Structure formats: C-alpha cells, structure tokens
Amino acid sequence: MNAIVAIYPYKHEGLWVFDDDRVGLVREPFISGADTIIDQALEAHAIEDGDAGFRLLFSATEFPGYHFRFTHVRRSDGGDWYHSESFGTEGWLCPALLQYFACAPEELYAKFEPRSV
C-alpha cells in the first residue's frame, strides 16, 4: 500500500462520491458528516468547481503540505468516526476505509486540491 493515497471525489445526484478501480469502488458515498467536512474544506481552500471533482490526498501519517488532521473518535455503525478540530465536527467513514488501511488509523491527514494540479 502507498503511504499517500489519492482519490478524486465528485458530486453525483447531490452526494459526494468517489470511484477507485484499484479497489473495486464505484460511486462510494461520503455521508454522516464527512460530506459536510468536504464542503467546508473546499470552501476553506477556495477550490472552484469542486462539485465537478477535486483531488483528495490522505495518509495515516503527516506529509508535506497537508491541510487537515482528523482524529479517530470511535468505531460505530459499521465504520469509524473522525473528529476535525479545524471544523469542530465529526464525520463517519464507512468500511471502504479498510481498502486503504489494515485497520482504521488513529489519525488521518488530508490535502484538498483542484483536480488539475
């Protein structure tokens, strides 16, 4: 597994989703607060046309230029809840997270970028 993963979320029928052929995910949705965090992060970094797609880099370890740190709060509802200190809220990540990590990391670091960087 790579230390830094790149996915390309986009809006589909009003939901934030992403595809990743490498792990067999198609229109995997972000829900339960994770969608709101995406909206806030795109606004914070003035990413225009984010609904059409953006690049999300994430890792279980710090990397140069990351924007946000998310801390694991609890395992619940079949997935894992993470807290964003930057936004003062929590978001739920579904079991698809385990396609990228052997177990839910204690921390996640993320960078939000325009799709064409």
MOPAC internal coordinates of N, CA, C and O (Angstrom, degrees):
PM7 1SCF
backbone

  N    0.0000 0     0.00 0     0.00 0    0    0    0
  C    1.4474 1     0.00 0     0.00 0    1    0    0
  C    1.5200 1   110.09 1     0.00 0    2    1    0
  O    1.2310 1   121.14 1   -34.65 1    3    2    1
  N    1.3078 1   115.43 1   145.35 1    3    2    1
  C    1.4566 1   120.56 1   177.00 1    5    3    2
  C    1.5241 1   109.98 1   -75.74 1    6    5    3
  O    1.2310 1   120.94 1   -27.47 1    7    6    5
  N    1.3218 1   115.81 1   152.53 1    7    6    5
  C    1.4587 1   120.25 1   177.28 1    9    7    6
  C    1.5217 1   111.48 1   -73.94 1   10    9    7
  O    1.2310 1   120.45 1   147.86 1   11   10    9
  N    1.3432 1   116.74 1   -32.14 1   11   10    9
  C    1.4634 1   122.17 1   177.48 1   13   11   10
  C    1.5245 1   107.28 1  -120.17 1   14   13   11
  O    1.2310 1   121.23 1   -51.24 1   15   14   13
  N    1.3064 1   115.25 1   128.76 1   15   14   13
  C    1.4604 1   121.29 1  -179.27 1   17   15   14
  C    1.5275 1   108.48 1  -108.43 1   18   17   15
  O    1.2310 1   120.77 1   -37.42 1   19   18   17
  N    1.3261 1   116.13 1   142.58 1   19   18   17
  C    1.4636 1   121.79 1   175.11 1   21   19   18
  C    1.5226 1   108.60 1  -118.03 1   22   21   19
  O    1.2310 1   121.41 1   -51.19 1   23   22   21
  N    1.3392 1   114.92 1   128.81 1   23   22   21
  C    1.4560 1   121.04 1   171.12 1   25   23   22
  C    1.5238 1   107.37 1  -129.32 1   26   25   23
  O    1.2310 1   120.81 1   -13.04 1   27   26   25
  N    1.3247 1   116.06 1   166.96 1   27   26   25
  C    1.4564 1   120.70 1  -173.63 1   29   27   26
  C    1.5315 1   110.16 1  -129.37 1   30   29   27
  O    1.2310 1   120.14 1  -101.20 1   31   30   29
  N    1.3312 1   117.34 1    78.80 1   31   30   29
  C    1.4729 1   120.59 1   179.13 1   33   31   30
  C    1.5304 1   111.97 1   -65.19 1   34   33   31
  O    1.2310 1   121.51 1   -26.45 1   35   34   33
  N    1.3249 1   114.71 1   153.55 1   35   34   33
  C    1.4561 1   123.13 1   177.71 1   37   35   34
  C    1.5217 1   107.87 1  -154.70 1   38   37   35
  O    1.2310 1   120.49 1   -14.57 1   39   38   37
  N    1.3208 1   116.67 1   165.43 1   39   38   37
  C    1.4636 1   121.20 1   178.87 1   41   39   38
  C    1.5279 1   109.56 1   -89.68 1   42   41   39
  O    1.2310 1   121.18 1   -46.14 1   43   42   41
  N    1.3158 1   115.36 1   133.86 1   43   42   41
  C    1.4625 1   122.04 1   175.68 1   45   43   42
  C    1.5193 1   107.53 1  -137.58 1   46   45   43
  O    1.2310 1   120.61 1   -62.30 1   47   46   45
  N    1.3183 1   116.43 1   117.70 1   47   46   45
  C    1.4621 1   122.54 1  -179.05 1   49   47   46
  C    1.5343 1   111.94 1    50.59 1   50   49   47
  O    1.2310 1   121.66 1  -138.95 1   51   50   49
  N    1.3427 1   114.43 1    41.05 1   51   50   49
  C    1.4553 1   121.03 1   175.71 1   53   51   50
  C    1.5154 1   115.84 1    84.19 1   54   53   51
  O    1.2310 1   119.69 1   178.91 1   55   54   53
  N    1.3315 1   118.19 1    -1.09 1   55   54   53
  C    1.4639 1   121.65 1   179.80 1   57   55   54
  C    1.5222 1   110.41 1  -112.16 1   58   57   55
  O    1.2310 1   120.88 1   -34.41 1   59   58   57
  N    1.3322 1   115.92 1   145.59 1   59   58   57
  C    1.4564 1   120.25 1   169.43 1   61   59   58
  C    1.5175 1   107.20 1   -76.93 1   62   61   59
  O    1.2310 1   120.60 1   -53.44 1   63   62   61
  N    1.3292 1   116.46 1   126.56 1   63   62   61
  C    1.4631 1   122.26 1   179.72 1   65   63   62
  C    1.5241 1   108.80 1  -138.88 1   66   65   63
  O    1.2310 1   121.04 1   -11.58 1   67   66   65
  N    1.3432 1   115.62 1   168.42 1   67   66   65
  C    1.4614 1   120.04 1   172.23 1   69   67   66
  C    1.5198 1   109.00 1  -149.30 1   70   69   67
  O    1.2310 1   121.52 1   -22.92 1   71   70   69
  N    1.3109 1   114.69 1   157.08 1   71   70   69
  C    1.4555 1   122.84 1   175.92 1   73   71   70
  C    1.5233 1   107.67 1  -115.36 1   74   73   71
  O    1.2310 1   120.66 1   -33.84 1   75   74   73
  N    1.3158 1   116.35 1   146.16 1   75   74   73
  C    1.4605 1   119.85 1   173.01 1   77   75   74
  C    1.5231 1   107.80 1  -150.10 1   78   77   75
  O    1.2310 1   121.07 1   -83.52 1   79   78   77
  N    1.3169 1   115.55 1    96.48 1   79   78   77
  C    1.4589 1   121.56 1  -179.11 1   81   79   78
  C    1.5240 1   112.30 1   -58.09 1   82   81   79
  O    1.2310 1   120.53 1   149.33 1   83   82   81
  N    1.3374 1   116.60 1   -30.67 1   83   82   81
  C    1.4731 1   120.10 1  -177.53 1   85   83   82
  C    1.5137 1   112.16 1   -60.03 1   86   85   83
  O    1.2310 1   120.28 1   148.69 1   87   86   85
  N    1.3391 1   117.07 1   -31.31 1   87   86   85
  C    1.4682 1   120.37 1  -177.49 1   89   87   86
  C    1.5236 1   112.64 1  -120.05 1   90   89   87
  O    1.2310 1   120.64 1  -169.83 1   91   90   89
  N    1.3233 1   116.38 1    10.17 1   91   90   89
  C    1.4620 1   120.84 1   174.44 1   93   91   90
  C    1.5213 1   116.17 1    76.39 1   94   93   91
  O    1.2310 1   119.96 1  -150.86 1   95   94   93
  N    1.3242 1   117.67 1    29.14 1   95   94   93
  C    1.4617 1   120.79 1   179.09 1   97   95   94
  C    1.5259 1   110.73 1  -103.22 1   98   97   95
  O    1.2310 1   120.96 1   -46.91 1   99   98   97
  N    1.3193 1   115.77 1   133.09 1   99   98   97
  C    1.4563 1   122.36 1   177.62 1  101   99   98
  C    1.5161 1   108.38 1  -132.15 1  102  101   99
  O    1.2310 1   121.12 1   -55.73 1  103  102  101
  N    1.3351 1   115.46 1   124.27 1  103  102  101
  C    1.4686 1   122.40 1  -178.63 1  105  103  102
  C    1.5304 1   112.14 1    49.05 1  106  105  103
  O    1.2310 1   120.98 1  -134.70 1  107  106  105
  N    1.3096 1   115.74 1    45.30 1  107  106  105
  C    1.4708 1   121.77 1   176.48 1  109  107  106
  C    1.5276 1   107.67 1   -71.34 1  110  109  107
  O    1.2310 1   119.72 1   -59.76 1  111  110  109
  N    1.3415 1   118.14 1   120.24 1  111  110  109
  C    1.4671 1   119.42 1  -173.15 1  113  111  110
  C    1.5309 1   114.31 1   -85.90 1  114  113  111
  O    1.2310 1   121.48 1   -29.00 1  115  114  113
  N    1.3140 1   114.77 1   151.00 1  115  114  113
  C    1.4585 1   123.41 1   167.08 1  117  115  114
  C    1.5290 1   105.61 1   -99.96 1  118  117  115
  O    1.2310 1   120.09 1   -57.49 1  119  118  117
  N    1.3270 1   117.43 1   122.51 1  119  118  117
  C    1.4627 1   121.70 1  -178.36 1  121  119  118
  C    1.5225 1   109.46 1  -137.28 1  122  121  119
  O    1.2310 1   120.78 1     2.00 1  123  122  121
  N    1.3146 1   116.11 1  -178.00 1  123  122  121
  C    1.4729 1   123.55 1   171.78 1  125  123  122
  C    1.5250 1   113.68 1    51.75 1  126  125  123
  O    1.2310 1   121.27 1  -126.95 1  127  126  125
  N    1.3056 1   115.18 1    53.05 1  127  126  125
  C    1.4612 1   120.48 1   175.75 1  129  127  126
  C    1.5142 1   113.88 1    97.11 1  130  129  127
  O    1.2310 1   119.63 1   148.64 1  131  130  129
  N    1.3313 1   118.30 1   -31.36 1  131  130  129
  C    1.4676 1   120.12 1   177.78 1  133  131  130
  C    1.5261 1   109.80 1   -63.45 1  134  133  131
  O    1.2310 1   120.55 1   144.70 1  135  134  133
  N    1.3263 1   116.56 1   -35.30 1  135  134  133
  C    1.4613 1   120.86 1   177.93 1  137  135  134
  C    1.5253 1   111.59 1   -65.02 1  138  137  135
  O    1.2310 1   120.61 1   139.79 1  139  138  137
  N    1.3087 1   116.44 1   -40.21 1  139  138  137
  C    1.4677 1   121.17 1   178.80 1  141  139  138
  C    1.5254 1   110.65 1   -66.96 1  142  141  139
  O    1.2310 1   120.26 1   140.45 1  143  142  141
  N    1.3247 1   117.10 1   -39.55 1  143  142  141
  C    1.4656 1   120.97 1   177.74 1  145  143  142
  C    1.5277 1   109.90 1   -62.41 1  146  145  143
  O    1.2310 1   120.10 1   139.92 1  147  146  145
  N    1.3230 1   117.41 1   -40.08 1  147  146  145
  C    1.4691 1   120.05 1   177.34 1  149  147  146
  C    1.5239 1   110.07 1   -60.39 1  150  149  147
  O    1.2310 1   120.49 1   132.69 1  151  150  149
  N    1.3234 1   116.68 1   -47.31 1  151  150  149
  C    1.4684 1   119.89 1   178.73 1  153  151  150
  C    1.5288 1   110.86 1   -56.68 1  154  153  151
  O    1.2310 1   120.59 1   134.48 1  155  154  153
  N    1.3275 1   116.47 1   -45.52 1  155  154  153
  C    1.4691 1   120.88 1  -178.09 1  157  155  154
  C    1.5267 1   111.26 1   -66.25 1  158  157  155
  O    1.2310 1   120.14 1   140.28 1  159  158  157
  N    1.3237 1   117.34 1   -39.72 1  159  158  157
  C    1.4659 1   120.85 1  -179.43 1  161  159  158
  C    1.5222 1   110.91 1   -67.06 1  162  161  159
  O    1.2310 1   120.36 1   138.64 1  163  162  161
  N    1.3243 1   116.92 1   -41.36 1  163  162  161
  C    1.4665 1   119.22 1   178.62 1  165  163  162
  C    1.5202 1   111.03 1   -64.37 1  166  165  163
  O    1.2310 1   120.75 1   141.23 1  167  166  165
  N    1.3209 1   116.17 1   -38.77 1  167  166  165
  C    1.4623 1   120.04 1   177.33 1  169  167  166
  C    1.5280 1   110.62 1   -66.55 1  170  169  167
  O    1.2310 1   120.28 1   136.84 1  171  170  169
  N    1.3167 1   117.07 1   -43.16 1  171  170  169
  C    1.4673 1   121.35 1  -178.62 1  173  171  170
  C    1.5235 1   111.76 1   -61.27 1  174  173  171
  O    1.2310 1   120.36 1   148.74 1  175  174  173
  N    1.3261 1   116.92 1   -31.26 1  175  174  173
  C    1.4633 1   120.13 1  -178.10 1  177  175  174
  C    1.5204 1   112.68 1  -107.17 1  178  177  175
  O    1.2310 1   120.98 1  -165.51 1  179  178  177
  N    1.3381 1   115.73 1    14.49 1  179  178  177
  C    1.4726 1   123.01 1   175.33 1  181  179  178
  C    1.5263 1   112.11 1    46.83 1  182  181  179
  O    1.2310 1   121.04 1  -133.22 1  183  182  181
  N    1.3225 1   115.61 1    46.78 1  183  182  181
  C    1.4600 1   120.19 1   177.74 1  185  183  182
  C    1.5214 1   108.02 1   -84.84 1  186  185  183
  O    1.2310 1   121.30 1   -71.51 1  187  186  185
  N    1.3148 1   115.12 1   108.49 1  187  186  185
  C    1.4596 1   121.09 1  -178.41 1  189  187  186
  C    1.5091 1   110.50 1   -76.82 1  190  189  187
  O    1.2310 1   120.82 1   -31.89 1  191  190  189
  N    1.3194 1   116.04 1   148.11 1  191  190  189
  C    1.4655 1   122.62 1   178.95 1  193  191  190
  C    1.5259 1   112.37 1    56.37 1  194  193  191
  O    1.2310 1   120.39 1  -149.06 1  195  194  193
  N    1.3091 1   116.85 1    30.94 1  195  194  193
  C    1.4632 1   120.86 1   178.60 1  197  195  194
  C    1.5171 1   112.99 1   -58.56 1  198  197  195
  O    1.2310 1   120.65 1   149.55 1  199  198  197
  N    1.3392 1   116.36 1   -30.45 1  199  198  197
  C    1.4635 1   120.01 1   179.32 1  201  199  198
  C    1.5249 1   111.80 1   -58.33 1  202  201  199
  O    1.2310 1   120.48 1   149.51 1  203  202  201
  N    1.3261 1   116.68 1   -30.49 1  203  202  201
  C    1.4620 1   121.29 1   179.86 1  205  203  202
  C    1.5243 1   111.56 1   -77.92 1  206  205  203
  O    1.2310 1   120.69 1   168.54 1  207  206  205
  N    1.3100 1   116.29 1   -11.46 1  207  206  205
  C    1.4571 1   121.07 1   177.84 1  209  207  206
  C    1.5118 1   112.34 1   134.06 1  210  209  207
  O    1.2310 1   121.17 1   -32.79 1  211  210  209
  N    1.3025 1   115.37 1   147.21 1  211  210  209
  C    1.4633 1   122.33 1   176.29 1  213  211  210
  C    1.5171 1   107.70 1  -149.58 1  214  213  211
  O    1.2310 1   120.85 1   -11.87 1  215  214  213
  N    1.3184 1   115.98 1   168.13 1  215  214  213
  C    1.4646 1   120.20 1   178.17 1  217  215  214
  C    1.5268 1   108.77 1   -99.88 1  218  217  215
  O    1.2310 1   121.02 1   -49.72 1  219  218  217
  N    1.3190 1   115.65 1   130.28 1  219  218  217
  C    1.4545 1   122.12 1   176.51 1  221  219  218
  C    1.5189 1   108.01 1  -117.50 1  222  221  219
  O    1.2310 1   121.18 1   -65.41 1  223  222  221
  N    1.3165 1   115.35 1   114.59 1  223  222  221
  C    1.4661 1   121.49 1   174.76 1  225  223  222
  C    1.5183 1   107.51 1   -97.90 1  226  225  223
  O    1.2310 1   120.09 1   -44.80 1  227  226  225
  N    1.3347 1   117.44 1   135.20 1  227  226  225
  C    1.4633 1   119.29 1   177.51 1  229  227  226
  C    1.5143 1   111.05 1  -146.14 1  230  229  227
  O    1.2310 1   121.98 1   -25.19 1  231  230  229
  N    1.3281 1   113.82 1   154.81 1  231  230  229
  C    1.4602 1   121.13 1  -176.09 1  233  231  230
  C    1.5286 1   109.16 1  -156.68 1  234  233  231
  O    1.2310 1   121.00 1   -21.69 1  235  234  233
  N    1.3070 1   115.68 1   158.31 1  235  234  233
  C    1.4644 1   121.08 1   174.86 1  237  235  234
  C    1.5259 1   111.22 1   -83.65 1  238  237  235
  O    1.2310 1   120.52 1   174.26 1  239  238  237
  N    1.3251 1   116.62 1    -5.74 1  239  238  237
  C    1.4676 1   121.02 1   178.64 1  241  239  238
  C    1.5237 1   109.18 1  -128.50 1  242  241  239
  O    1.2310 1   121.01 1   -23.73 1  243  242  241
  N    1.3180 1   115.68 1   156.27 1  243  242  241
  C    1.4580 1   120.68 1   178.07 1  245  243  242
  C    1.5284 1   109.86 1   -59.59 1  246  245  243
  O    1.2310 1   121.09 1   -34.14 1  247  246  245
  N    1.3257 1   115.53 1   145.86 1  247  246  245
  C    1.4567 1   120.32 1   174.02 1  249  247  246
  C    1.5253 1   107.92 1  -141.67 1  250  249  247
  O    1.2310 1   119.97 1   -23.79 1  251  250  249
  N    1.3386 1   117.66 1   156.21 1  251  250  249
  C    1.4616 1   120.54 1  -176.36 1  253  251  250
  C    1.5320 1   112.00 1   -57.05 1  254  253  251
  O    1.2310 1   121.03 1   -50.43 1  255  254  253
  N    1.3176 1   115.64 1   129.57 1  255  254  253
  C    1.4503 1   121.48 1   174.42 1  257  255  254
  C    1.5189 1   115.67 1    83.87 1  258  257  255
  O    1.2310 1   119.83 1  -172.80 1  259  258  257
  N    1.3390 1   117.93 1     7.20 1  259  258  257
  C    1.4663 1   117.63 1   179.27 1  261  259  258
  C    1.5275 1   108.74 1   -61.58 1  262  261  259
  O    1.2310 1   120.54 1   -28.44 1  263  262  261
  N    1.3378 1   116.57 1   151.56 1  263  262  261
  C    1.4591 1   121.75 1  -178.19 1  265  263  262
  C    1.5233 1   113.43 1   -98.76 1  266  265  263
  O    1.2310 1   120.44 1   141.27 1  267  266  265
  N    1.3289 1   116.76 1   -38.73 1  267  266  265
  C    1.4639 1   120.13 1  -171.28 1  269  267  266
  C    1.5249 1   111.22 1  -137.66 1  270  269  267
  O    1.2310 1   121.69 1   -31.74 1  271  270  269
  N    1.3325 1   114.36 1   148.26 1  271  270  269
  C    1.4652 1   121.84 1   173.92 1  273  271  270
  C    1.5208 1   107.03 1  -115.50 1  274  273  271
  O    1.2310 1   121.15 1   -44.10 1  275  274  273
  N    1.3150 1   115.42 1   135.90 1  275  274  273
  C    1.4583 1   122.49 1   177.49 1  277  275  274
  C    1.5184 1   108.14 1  -120.92 1  278  277  275
  O    1.2310 1   120.67 1   -46.45 1  279  278  277
  N    1.3292 1   116.32 1   133.55 1  279  278  277
  C    1.4615 1   121.79 1  -176.56 1  281  279  278
  C    1.5206 1   110.12 1  -109.10 1  282  281  279
  O    1.2310 1   121.26 1   -47.92 1  283  282  281
  N    1.3176 1   115.19 1   132.08 1  283  282  281
  C    1.4660 1   120.66 1   179.25 1  285  283  282
  C    1.5234 1   109.40 1   -63.59 1  286  285  283
  O    1.2310 1   120.78 1   -48.86 1  287  286  285
  N    1.3175 1   116.12 1   131.14 1  287  286  285
  C    1.4596 1   121.76 1  -178.32 1  289  287  286
  C    1.5213 1   111.10 1  -106.74 1  290  289  287
  O    1.2310 1   120.86 1   130.94 1  291  290  289
  N    1.3395 1   115.95 1   -49.06 1  291  290  289
  C    1.4580 1   119.41 1  -177.86 1  293  291  290
  C    1.5216 1   109.71 1  -166.94 1  294  293  291
  O    1.2310 1   121.69 1   -19.99 1  295  294  293
  N    1.3057 1   114.37 1   160.01 1  295  294  293
  C    1.4672 1   121.53 1   172.10 1  297  295  294
  C    1.5155 1   105.97 1   -99.47 1  298  297  295
  O    1.2310 1   120.51 1   -52.57 1  299  298  297
  N    1.3239 1   116.62 1   127.43 1  299  298  297
  C    1.4626 1   120.43 1  -176.61 1  301  299  298
  C    1.5201 1   109.51 1  -163.96 1  302  301  299
  O    1.2310 1   121.13 1   -25.61 1  303  302  301
  N    1.2998 1   115.44 1   154.39 1  303  302  301
  C    1.4626 1   121.46 1   174.43 1  305  303  302
  C    1.5274 1   112.09 1    57.19 1  306  305  303
  O    1.2310 1   120.37 1  -147.89 1  307  306  305
  N    1.3347 1   116.89 1    32.11 1  307  306  305
  C    1.4512 1   121.39 1   178.04 1  309  307  306
  C    1.5131 1   115.01 1    79.15 1  310  309  307
  O    1.2310 1   120.05 1  -178.30 1  311  310  309
  N    1.3214 1   117.50 1     1.70 1  311  310  309
  C    1.4623 1   121.55 1   179.86 1  313  311  310
  C    1.5138 1   110.33 1  -141.16 1  314  313  311
  O    1.2310 1   121.13 1    24.89 1  315  314  313
  N    1.3154 1   115.45 1  -155.11 1  315  314  313
  C    1.4607 1   120.74 1  -176.34 1  317  315  314
  C    1.5236 1   110.88 1  -133.16 1  318  317  315
  O    1.2310 1   121.43 1   -42.39 1  319  318  317
  N    1.3225 1   114.87 1   137.61 1  319  318  317
  C    1.4602 1   122.55 1   178.92 1  321  319  318
  C    1.5224 1   109.00 1   -97.62 1  322  321  319
  O    1.2310 1   121.27 1   -44.45 1  323  322  321
  N    1.3365 1   115.17 1   135.55 1  323  322  321
  C    1.4601 1   122.32 1   178.19 1  325  323  322
  C    1.5213 1   109.25 1  -124.08 1  326  325  323
  O    1.2310 1   121.11 1   -37.02 1  327  326  325
  N    1.3237 1   115.47 1   142.98 1  327  326  325
  C    1.4659 1   122.05 1   179.38 1  329  327  326
  C    1.5253 1   109.45 1  -102.47 1  330  329  327
  O    1.2310 1   121.28 1   -43.46 1  331  330  329
  N    1.3179 1   115.15 1   136.54 1  331  330  329
  C    1.4534 1   121.73 1   174.04 1  333  331  330
  C    1.5217 1   108.40 1  -107.58 1  334  333  331
  O    1.2310 1   120.57 1   -68.45 1  335  334  333
  N    1.3019 1   116.51 1   111.55 1  335  334  333
  C    1.4617 1   120.34 1   176.03 1  337  335  334
  C    1.5247 1   110.07 1   -66.19 1  338  337  335
  O    1.2310 1   120.44 1   144.26 1  339  338  337
  N    1.3254 1   116.76 1   -35.74 1  339  338  337
  C    1.4667 1   120.96 1  -179.51 1  341  339  338
  C    1.5174 1   112.61 1   -59.18 1  342  341  339
  O    1.2310 1   120.59 1   143.39 1  343  342  341
  N    1.3452 1   116.48 1   -36.61 1  343  342  341
  C    1.4554 1   120.80 1  -176.82 1  345  343  342
  C    1.5191 1   113.24 1  -109.77 1  346  345  343
  O    1.2310 1   120.28 1   175.93 1  347  346  345
  N    1.3298 1   117.06 1    -4.07 1  347  346  345
  C    1.4605 1   120.55 1   177.99 1  349  347  346
  C    1.5203 1   113.44 1    62.31 1  350  349  347
  O    1.2310 1   120.65 1  -143.42 1  351  350  349
  N    1.3270 1   116.36 1    36.58 1  351  350  349
  C    1.4548 1   119.80 1  -177.86 1  353  351  350
  C    1.5275 1   110.47 1  -147.26 1  354  353  351
  O    1.2310 1   121.23 1    -7.30 1  355  354  353
  N    1.3224 1   115.25 1   172.70 1  355  354  353
  C    1.4571 1   121.52 1   178.01 1  357  355  354
  C    1.5185 1   109.95 1  -118.12 1  358  357  355
  O    1.2310 1   121.47 1   -25.87 1  359  358  357
  N    1.3214 1   114.79 1   154.13 1  359  358  357
  C    1.4552 1   121.74 1   175.13 1  361  359  358
  C    1.5161 1   109.43 1  -139.37 1  362  361  359
  O    1.2310 1   121.42 1   -32.48 1  363  362  361
  N    1.3179 1   114.88 1   147.52 1  363  362  361
  C    1.4670 1   121.87 1  -177.60 1  365  363  362
  C    1.5202 1   110.02 1   -99.35 1  366  365  363
  O    1.2310 1   120.39 1   -46.26 1  367  366  365
  N    1.3071 1   116.86 1   133.74 1  367  366  365
  C    1.4571 1   122.01 1   174.22 1  369  367  366
  C    1.5231 1   108.32 1  -113.98 1  370  369  367
  O    1.2310 1   121.14 1   -51.27 1  371  370  369
  N    1.3142 1   115.42 1   128.73 1  371  370  369
  C    1.4619 1   121.69 1  -174.94 1  373  371  370
  C    1.5312 1   111.06 1   -74.05 1  374  373  371
  O    1.2310 1   120.29 1    -4.66 1  375  374  373
  N    1.3259 1   117.05 1   175.34 1  375  374  373
  C    1.4621 1   120.42 1  -178.93 1  377  375  374
  C    1.5278 1   114.57 1   -59.73 1  378  377  375
  O    1.2310 1   119.30 1   167.85 1  379  378  377
  N    1.3280 1   118.95 1   -12.15 1  379  378  377
  C    1.4669 1   120.67 1   175.79 1  381  379  378
  C    1.5371 1   110.44 1   -59.08 1  382  381  379
  O    1.2310 1   120.09 1   157.76 1  383  382  381
  N    1.3257 1   117.42 1   -22.24 1  383  382  381
  C    1.4699 1   121.21 1   176.18 1  385  383  382
  C    1.5227 1   110.50 1   -54.14 1  386  385  383
  O    1.2310 1   120.69 1   146.54 1  387  386  385
  N    1.3265 1   116.29 1   -33.46 1  387  386  385
  C    1.4604 1   121.06 1  -177.15 1  389  387  386
  C    1.5291 1   112.66 1   -75.64 1  390  389  387
  O    1.2310 1   120.18 1   177.45 1  391  390  389
  N    1.3163 1   117.27 1    -2.55 1  391  390  389
  C    1.4653 1   120.55 1   169.90 1  393  391  390
  C    1.5331 1   110.27 1   -74.45 1  394  393  391
  O    1.2310 1   120.82 1   162.35 1  395  394  393
  N    1.3319 1   116.04 1   -17.65 1  395  394  393
  C    1.4574 1   121.28 1  -175.65 1  397  395  394
  C    1.5304 1   113.41 1  -112.82 1  398  397  395
  O    1.2310 1   120.28 1   161.30 1  399  398  397
  N    1.3168 1   117.07 1   -18.70 1  399  398  397
  C    1.4621 1   122.10 1  -178.76 1  401  399  398
  C    1.5284 1   108.85 1  -138.45 1  402  401  399
  O    1.2310 1   120.44 1   -31.47 1  403  402  401
  N    1.3266 1   116.76 1   148.53 1  403  402  401
  C    1.4705 1   121.06 1   178.94 1  405  403  402
  C    1.5269 1   111.07 1   -65.20 1  406  405  403
  O    1.2310 1   120.74 1   146.46 1  407  406  405
  N    1.3189 1   116.18 1   -33.54 1  407  406  405
  C    1.4676 1   122.32 1   174.42 1  409  407  406
  C    1.5262 1   107.05 1  -147.86 1  410  409  407
  O    1.2310 1   120.67 1   -16.25 1  411  410  409
  N    1.3153 1   116.33 1   163.75 1  411  410  409
  C    1.4655 1   120.01 1  -178.12 1  413  411  410
  C    1.5322 1   109.92 1   -62.10 1  414  413  411
  O    1.2310 1   120.01 1   -57.26 1  415  414  413
  N    1.3298 1   117.59 1   122.74 1  415  414  413
  C    1.4642 1   120.55 1  -179.83 1  417  415  414
  C    1.5332 1   112.05 1   -66.12 1  418  417  415
  O    1.2310 1   120.99 1   -28.12 1  419  418  417
  N    1.3058 1   115.72 1   151.88 1  419  418  417
  C    1.4651 1   120.50 1   175.66 1  421  419  418
  C    1.5216 1   111.36 1   -67.58 1  422  421  419
  O    1.2310 1   120.93 1   150.07 1  423  422  421
  N    1.3192 1   115.83 1   -29.93 1  423  422  421
  C    1.4596 1   120.99 1   177.56 1  425  423  422
  C    1.5215 1   108.81 1  -138.17 1  426  425  423
  O    1.2310 1   121.28 1   -32.00 1  427  426  425
  N    1.3144 1   115.15 1   148.00 1  427  426  425
  C    1.4548 1   122.27 1   171.66 1  429  427  426
  C    1.5189 1   107.96 1  -125.09 1  430  429  427
  O    1.2310 1   120.57 1   -40.79 1  431  430  429
  N    1.3169 1   116.51 1   139.21 1  431  430  429
  C    1.4523 1   122.86 1   177.42 1  433  431  430
  C    1.5161 1   106.84 1  -116.69 1  434  433  431
  O    1.2310 1   120.61 1   -42.41 1  435  434  433
  N    1.3206 1   116.43 1   137.59 1  435  434  433
  C    1.4634 1   119.73 1  -174.01 1  437  435  434
  C    1.5179 1   112.07 1  -138.56 1  438  437  435
  O    1.2310 1   122.03 1   -30.12 1  439  438  437
  N    1.3210 1   113.72 1   149.88 1  439  438  437
  C    1.4592 1   122.02 1   174.76 1  441  439  438
  C    1.5241 1   107.93 1  -132.63 1  442  441  439
  O    1.2310 1   120.64 1   -49.66 1  443  442  441
  N    1.3293 1   116.37 1   130.34 1  443  442  441
  C    1.4590 1   123.60 1  -179.64 1  445  443  442
  C    1.5171 1   108.22 1  -106.79 1  446  445  443
  O    1.2310 1   120.30 1   -55.05 1  447  446  445
  N    1.3287 1   117.04 1   124.95 1  447  446  445
  C    1.4625 1   121.73 1  -176.85 1  449  447  446
  C    1.5259 1   110.23 1  -135.35 1  450  449  447
  O    1.2310 1   120.91 1   -24.76 1  451  450  449
  N    1.3311 1   115.86 1   155.24 1  451  450  449
  C    1.4717 1   117.66 1   171.36 1  453  451  450
  C    1.5257 1   109.02 1   -59.11 1  454  453  451
  O    1.2310 1   120.66 1   -27.57 1  455  454  453
  N    1.3149 1   116.35 1   152.43 1  455  454  453
  C    1.4702 1   120.20 1  -177.11 1  457  455  454
  C    1.5094 1   112.41 1   -59.65 1  458  457  455
  O    1.2310 1   119.40 1   140.41 1  459  458  457
  N    1.3057 1   118.76 1   -39.59 1  459  458  457
  C    1.4753 1   121.44 1  -179.24 1  461  459  458
  C    1.5099 1   109.39 1  -100.65 1  462  461  459
  O    1.2310 1   121.12 1   -94.10 1  463  462  461
  N    1.3044 1   115.47 1    85.90 1  463  462  461
  C    1.4698 1   121.30 1   179.69 1  465  463  462
  C    1.5033 1   109.10 1  -101.97 1  466  465  463
  O    1.2310 1   120.10 1   180.00 1  467  466  465

